[in-house]
Every structure is written in structure tokens, then in C-alpha cells.
Amino acid sequence: MFFFNPTYLMFMLPAIILMVAVQWYVNSAYRKWSQVPTRNNYTGAQAAQRLMQRAGLYGVQIEAVQGRLSDHYDPRTKVLRLSPNVYQGKSVASMAIAAHELGHALQDQEGYFPLRFRSAIVPVVNIGSYLGWILIFIGLLIGITELAWLGLIIFAGGALFALATLPVELNASARAKRMLVESGLILGEQEQKGVNNVLNAAALTYVAALITAVMQLLYYATLVFGGGRRRG
């Protein structure tokens, strides 16, 4: 059966457990370091502003956005949006997250290829995430294996997006760590340890997302391959 297949749990249960564990680790790291103030007493927004000036990055606005850990950089409008706790917070976590998102703004300014590639495939991935599994289902249902394989190829866009996201996020974190140290915004080993902890934890979410996407793709591949063998 396409749905309620025990094989699905074999592939996806480990990925789900991994995602839950990583999310717990991220929340734990954020909760810990959001309670540790920085000695320079900068808010996340102030730190981002100072780093922008130091990097010669102009034309980027900084705005507060509602939500928890909803921080992101919008390359279309050139706006750095920070959640309230990061925008107003004066903690190690706030500074780490603000610097990470600023890393994306610098990637955008430099035309960083992995970021451009990820942005370019977003429309294809959005369509493929819905169309792919529909074609797989229809192909298996009516016995047209070629249609199911086409659906699988389209669905693979999700795994490609997760793979493309990984270097973008790791590079943004590396930039953040370097900028914070070189600018003197991070003082002492404890603050540097906190920045590393927060950003490394966040990076694991993208690793887990890639593993989840690959496992889901492999599950659908077993269905299509099995359908093809039965037809043969």
C-alpha cells in the first residue's frame, strides 16, 4: 500500500527521532545562552548594525519580526528580520543569531554561488514537493512505472534543496563566528564558546533536514522500484 506502509516507519522513524533530538538540542542551547549577557551590552540589532558598518554593507535594513527564532534575511527586499528576543536581547545567543543572519546578507552582496543556486531552485522545489508524490502515486496506482519514476525525479528536488542549503548555512555561521571575534563584539572564551554552541546546534538542524529528505526519497524509491519489479 502507498499509505500506511510499515516500510515507511523503517525509513522515517530514525529520521523523525533525529529531528526531535536535534530540535531539543537547539532549544537547549538557545535557552542556555539567551540567559548569558554579553559584556559589551549590545543588543542583537545593535551588533548587526555595527557589523554591517564594519563590513561596508549598506542598503540593508534591520527590522523586528514576530515569532520565536523566526530570524531570517530576505534577499528580495534586502531586509534583515530579527525576532524580538534577538532584536532586543543582549545575550550571547542574540548576538550569534544576528551575526549568522548578517552572514546571509554578506553572501547576497557577494553573489555567493550556493546561495544563488538555492534561491534559483526554490520554485522548482515548491512545485516538485507536491507534484512529485502525486505522480508517484498515480503511476503506481495505474501501473505506469515511467510516470512514477518521473515523479520520483521531481520529488528529489526536496533533497537537492536540503543539500544546497547546508553549505549556505555553514558558511553563514563561519562568517558570523569570524566577524564577532574580529570586531571585538565577543569577549573572552565563555562568550566565544556560547556563540559556537548556538551556531553549531543550529547547523545540526540542516544536517537532520538533509537526512530526513534523503530517507523520504529512498522510501519512495523503494516503492517505485518495487512497483516496477512487480510489473516486470
C-alpha positions in Angstrom: 0.0 0.0 0.0 1.1 3.6 -0.7 -0.1 4.9 2.6 0.2 3.1 6.0 3.2 1.1 4.7 5.3 -0.4 7.6 8.3 0.2 5.4 7.7 3.9 5.8 8.4 3.7 9.5 11.6 1.7 8.8 12.9 4.7 6.8 11.4 7.6 8.5 11.2 6.7 12.2 15.0 7.1 12.7 14.9 10.5 10.8 12.0 11.7 13.0 13.8 10.7 16.2 16.9 12.5 14.9 14.8 15.7 14.1 13.3 15.7 17.6 16.6 15.2 19.3 18.2 18.0 17.3 15.4 20.3 18.0 15.7 19.6 21.7 19.4 20.3 21.5 18.8 23.6 19.6 16.2 24.8 22.1 18.5 23.8 25.0 21.5 25.7 23.6 19.4 28.8 22.8 17.7 28.7 26.2 21.1 28.5 28.0 22.9 31.2 26.1 20.0 33.6 25.8 20.4 33.9 29.6 24.0 34.8 29.4 24.5 38.5 28.8 27.4 39.8 26.7 29.9 42.1 28.4 29.6 44.8 25.7 25.9 45.1 26.4 24.9 45.2 22.7 21.5 44.1 21.5 21.3 41.8 18.6 20.2 44.7 16.4 23.0 46.9 17.5 25.5 44.2 16.9 24.2 43.6 13.4 24.4 47.3 12.7 27.9 47.6 13.9 29.0 44.5 11.9 27.3 45.9 8.8 29.2 49.2 9.1 32.5 47.3 9.7 31.9 45.1 6.6 30.9 48.1 4.4 27.4 46.6 3.9 24.9 49.3 3.0 21.3 49.3 1.8 20.3 46.5 4.2 17.5 47.4 6.7 17.1 45.7 10.1 13.6 45.1 11.3 11.9 43.2 14.2 9.6 40.4 13.2 7.2 38.4 15.4 7.9 34.9 16.4 10.4 32.8 18.2 13.6 32.0 16.3 11.9 33.5 13.2 15.1 35.3 12.3 16.0 35.5 8.6 17.5 37.6 5.8 15.2 38.4 2.8 17.4 38.9 -0.3 14.4 40.2 -2.3 13.8 43.2 -0.1 17.4 43.4 1.5 15.9 43.3 5.0 17.4 41.5 8.0 14.5 40.4 10.2 15.2 39.5 13.8 12.8 38.0 16.3 12.0 40.2 19.4 14.4 38.3 21.7 17.2 38.6 19.2 16.5 42.2 18.1 16.2 43.5 21.7 18.2 40.8 23.6 21.7 41.5 24.9 22.7 37.9 25.2 25.3 35.7 23.6 22.6 33.8 21.7 21.1 37.1 20.3 24.5 38.2 19.0 25.2 34.8 17.5 21.9 34.6 15.6 22.0 38.2 14.4 25.6 37.7 13.1 24.5 34.5 11.4 21.7 36.2 9.5 24.0 39.0 8.6 26.3 36.4 7.1 23.5 35.7 4.6 23.3 39.4 3.7 27.0 39.3 3.0 26.6 36.2 0.9 23.9 38.1 -1.1 26.1 41.1 -1.6 29.0 39.0 -2.8 26.8 36.8 -5.1 27.8 33.7 -3.2 27.1 30.9 -5.7 25.5 28.3 -3.3 23.0 31.0 -2.1 22.2 31.9 -5.7 21.7 28.3 -6.6 19.5 27.6 -3.7 17.3 30.6 -4.5 17.1 29.6 -8.1 15.7 26.1 -7.4 13.1 27.3 -4.8 10.2 27.5 -7.4 11.1 24.0 -8.8 11.2 22.5 -5.3 7.9 24.1 -4.3 6.2 22.6 -7.3 8.1 19.3 -7.0 7.2 18.7 -3.3 3.5 18.5 -4.3 3.6 17.2 -7.9 6.3 14.6 -7.3 4.5 12.3 -4.8 1.2 12.7 -6.8 2.9 11.4 -9.9 4.4 8.6 -7.9 1.0 7.7 -6.5 -0.8 7.8 -9.9 2.0 5.9 -11.6 1.9 3.1 -9.1 -1.9 3.1 -9.0 -2.4 2.7 -12.8 0.8 0.7 -13.3 2.8 3.2 -15.4 6.2 2.8 -13.8 7.7 5.5 -16.1 5.3 8.1 -14.6 6.2 7.0 -11.1 9.9 7.4 -11.9 9.3 10.8 -13.3 7.5 11.7 -10.0 10.5 10.4 -8.1 12.9 12.6 -10.1 10.7 15.6 -9.5 10.4 14.8 -5.8 14.1 14.5 -5.5 14.2 18.3 -5.7 13.5 18.5 -2.0 16.6 16.5 -1.2 18.6 18.7 -3.6 17.3 21.8 -1.8 18.3 20.4 1.6 21.8 19.6 0.2 22.1 23.1 -1.3 21.1 24.6 2.0 23.8 23.0 4.0 26.9 24.9 2.6 24.9 28.2 2.7 24.1 27.8 6.4 27.5 26.5 7.4 29.2 29.4 5.5 26.9 32.0 7.2 27.8 30.6 10.6 31.5 30.6 9.8 31.3 34.2 8.7 29.4 35.0 11.9 32.0 33.5 14.2 34.8 35.2 12.4 33.1 38.7 12.3 32.2 38.5 16.0 35.8 37.7 17.0 37.5 40.2 14.7 35.1 43.0 15.6 35.7 42.5 19.3 32.0 42.1 20.0 32.7 38.7 21.6 34.9 39.0 24.7 36.5 36.0 26.4 36.4 32.3 25.9 32.9 31.8 27.5 31.2 34.1 25.0 33.0 32.5 22.1 32.0 29.1 23.4 28.4 30.2 23.6 28.4 31.6 20.0 29.9 28.3 18.8 27.4 26.2 20.7 24.4 28.2 19.4 25.5 28.2 15.8 26.7 24.6 15.8 23.4 23.5 17.2 21.6 25.4 14.5 23.7 23.8 11.8 22.6 20.3 13.0 19.0 21.2 12.1 20.1 21.4 8.4 22.0 18.2 8.6 19.0 16.5 10.1 16.7 18.0 7.4 19.0 16.6 4.7 19.0 13.2 6.2 15.2 13.3 6.5 14.8 14.4 2.9 17.1 11.6 1.7 15.4 8.9 3.7 12.0 10.0 2.4 13.4 9.9 -1.1 14.7 6.4 -0.6 11.4 5.3 0.8 9.6 6.5 -2.4 12.4 4.9 -4.5 11.7 1.5 -2.9 8.0 1.9 -3.8 8.7 2.8 -7.4 11.4 0.1 -7.8 9.1 -2.5 -6.2 6.2 -1.4 -8.4 8.4 -1.8 -11.5 9.6 -5.3 -10.5 6.0 -6.4 -9.9 5.1 -5.1 -13.3 8.0 -6.8 -14.9 
